[in-house]
């Protein structure tokens, strides 16, 4: 099975799907699944900009809104995670994952699904130690602080993921800390010399992702975030091996896409993972919207009896229903003028909570009336991107350089002049 992997998409789906269709037409290579490693920017309308932490010059609709409205449909099943440039109000509608458009599935804060018999897990956001032990307390209307903390990785999600049995593929936006030791770090520093101090001090990347990498030991781990392609091969003490690949952002001439062969185990379409559903249910008591550190009691991995109970609840049918529903207005339905978004309850989340027996992880927020776009501000957590490029607009040239279609193995400057606040 051919799987396509993309780094930071920044709302630009048309160039990605156009490129995949070009590769199929020119080389006869058809991707059967697309994985996108965060900074997806699922902006549905102008109101969503009030919930996205990007400088004003990057508040652009790009092309996702066409897939949300139904004007276009993703030509290949697509699985995504969130990064640090997201319409967080939309992502928070689906904390446990769900369809954000037909054929485009979001894994949630953390999640695990199956496709063709492969187990694919991932976590959204980026790691910041000062928010790591808190609950998911944020909700619209976001202030200047919660607009950023909302996408910071939380310990409860990492804790849940640690209870998974072996998986095949893992997605994170951040790189696992220390992964550079297993690849060509000199070539990386040649491309991004600004990383040197943070590599030497072990501040580059996510400590939480490093813990998961050590425990889960997946066959493949894909990341984005730092706007550079980097491959590594990690040999674990257990004898297992992980092939790591980080990819660039979607721009002409950048290595943002990789096609690889992964052996499938079945013909099953995208499906929920019964073990993950058990983990969500068994840990629901810890899912509290707390500003304070959240207590995580010791638990065991799901038992066979618990998994059998979940199977009975779902009548042993875990295929994801095509139950996408628009909650926010489409761009054409949006009233004139840029107004703050409303809070929307998502039927997909309500259904999953009812079937698995979960509480909602946070309550409906107060009215959003009177909210204004936050002014640009200096954030001590930001990575300065000095790329000498702009966010991609429109379709990419058919000559866009990608990595070869055949598979193979707070402020940090990225050397990008696009000033994207990459690591808030």
DASUL-V428707 format. One line per field, one symbol per residue. phi: phi as a letter, one per 30 degrees, with the letter a starting at -180 (. if undefined). psi: psi as a letter, one per 30 degrees, with the letter a starting at -180 (. if undefined). burial: I if it has 24 or more other ideal C-beta (glycine too) atoms within 12 Angstrom, else O. A space follows every 50 residues. Layout:
phi=???
psi=???
burial=???
This chain:
phi=.dccbbddchicdeddddddddddddciccdcabcbcjhdiddcaddddd cbdbeedcdbdhbeeddddjdbbedbebcbbcbcbbdddddddbdcjldc aeibccdieaabbbbhiccbbabcibdbddcecdddcdadddcddddcde cdecddddedddcddebcbbcbddddeidddcbddddddddbdddedddd cicdjcddddddedddhddbbcbbichadacbbccdddjdbbccbcbdcd aeicccbbcbcbddcacddebdcddddddeddcddddcdcddecdcddbc deddddddddddechhbcedddcdbdcddddddddejdcedcdcdceddd ddedddicdddaddddeceidbeddebdcdddcdccdibcddbiddddce dbdedcdbe.abdcicddhdhdbd
psi=kkkkkkbkfhgieeeeeeeeeeeeeefgjkkfkkkkhlheiijeafffff gkillefgikebfefeeeffelkkfkkkklllbgilifeeeffifgllkf lkgjkkfaellklkkhfkkjllklalkkeffefllifllkkkafeffeff gkkkeeeeeeefgklklekkklelkkkffffgaieeeefeeifffeefee ghfkakeeeeeeeeeehlekkklbeghkkkkljkjlffflkkjkkklalj lkglifkkklkkklfagkaklljeeeeeeeefgeffikikflkkkjlkll lkleeeeeeeeeeghgjgkklihkkkelkleffklkkjlkllkkkkfeee eeeeefhklkfllkllkgkgklkklklkkffkkkjifhllkkkallkfgk kllkfkla.ijjkfgkgfhghfh.
burial=IIIIIIIIIIIIIIIIIIIIIIIOOOOOIOIIIIIIIIIIIIIIIIIIII IIIIIOOIIIIIIIIIIIIOOOOIIIIIIIIIIIIIIIIIIIIIIIIIII IIIIIIIIIIIIIIIIOIIIIIIIIIIIOOIIIIIIIIIIIIOOOIIIII IIIIIIIIIIIIIIIOIIIIIIIIIIIIIIIIIOIOOIOOIIOIIOOIIO OOIIIIIIIIIIIIIIIIIIIIIIIIIIIIIIOIOOOOOOOIIIIIIIII IIOIIIIIIIOIOOOOOOIIIIIIIIIIIIIIIIOIIIIOOOOIOIOOOO OIOOOIIOOIOOOIOOOIOIOOOIIIIIOIIOOIOOOOOIIIIIOIOIIO OIIOIIOIOIIIOOIOOOOOIOIIOOOOIOIIIIIOIOIOIIOOOIOOOI OIIOIOIOIIOIIIIIOIIIIIII
